[in-house]
């Protein structure tokens, strides 16, 4: 039988989001519970008064960093592990593609907001929650533990680093959202954790089952694909629906962290820019931040971010393969291309037919209207078409 690698957490570590225990433990509760995974469990209940959830990813509002902040990071192990350090720098930066934050790595003798260790007491991964990592009395003490990293499983390392840095940005576990709809098979869950961790039923309720209350929350729906979600074996649910170990950010992770740490608003699309390939720091939003221009799966859409609904769209979902959308100021055209099937050539699926307005610029306005403007005159808009 395979073994389960499990990471346990404790609030004793300055309300850390994950404590550690990476021991090999035999699974004896069910033959189906035999996958090797890495879980991160911790007691979030004492945080509920300051808890909120935004677009599916749970975050504590009083533990977030200042938007645009440079967060200093250092490694505090007595013996340097340069290979592991480079992996952390590489993979943790994924968060900063979507969050207006910067991780700056500093020498061991300088002050750091986040202090990372790969060795020391315990094992596995844990992190202090959000800005709590800055308040340690000792700069030699770790506020995050990431190790030891696995030499033979890079995807698991990526998942661990992203998960713990998610906690460092203020994110807590997704399955405790009031919107979570996990149909637990309680007798099996209780037996599973009793055999695995020697937990009482009350322990399981506190650390695994119980949701946050829904006051002081702003949440929409539940995201089982979040990097912040527990692994859940399907044998522990009444409907046979489990949650796999996540090893990458979900789309909602990206959108949620961007809402908490937004980049400065860009409302004008530059000539030749591919809307599909725009980095999150240059995503087109209305000046008031209420509307967003997005391209995905062959469709160009204007999204009302407050209501989370589409107010305008063009394109063809059936031509979503290799799809792209770009603006040509030399002609004034907005063009969507895509292929009907993977491997097929692309073709134009929609065009604004505004090629008579070279040098025009594309603006997203505060009312959600997308306008093509040439020499100060609106030539086309999403609401009225060619004018």
QUICOR-V136484 format. One record per helix or strand of 2 or more residues. SS is the DSSP state (hx for helix, st for strand). FROM is the first residue (numbers start at 1). LEN is the number of residues. If there is no record, write none. Layout:
ss=SS from=FROM len=LEN
ss=SS from=FROM len=LEN
//
This chain:
ss=st from=3 len=6
ss=st from=24 len=3
ss=st from=38 len=4
ss=hx from=45 len=6
ss=st from=51 len=4
ss=st from=57 len=4
ss=hx from=61 len=3
ss=st from=70 len=6
ss=hx from=82 len=11
ss=hx from=95 len=3
ss=st from=102 len=4
ss=st from=114 len=4
ss=st from=124 len=4
ss=hx from=130 len=6
ss=st from=144 len=4
ss=hx from=154 len=15
ss=hx from=174 len=3
ss=hx from=186 len=12
ss=hx from=201 len=9
ss=hx from=234 len=3
ss=hx from=251 len=10
ss=st from=268 len=2
ss=hx from=280 len=3
ss=st from=284 len=2
ss=st from=291 len=6
ss=st from=299 len=6
ss=st from=309 len=7
ss=hx from=317 len=3
ss=st from=321 len=8
ss=st from=333 len=7
ss=st from=347 len=5
ss=st from=361 len=4
ss=st from=370 len=5
ss=st from=377 len=5
ss=st from=385 len=2
//
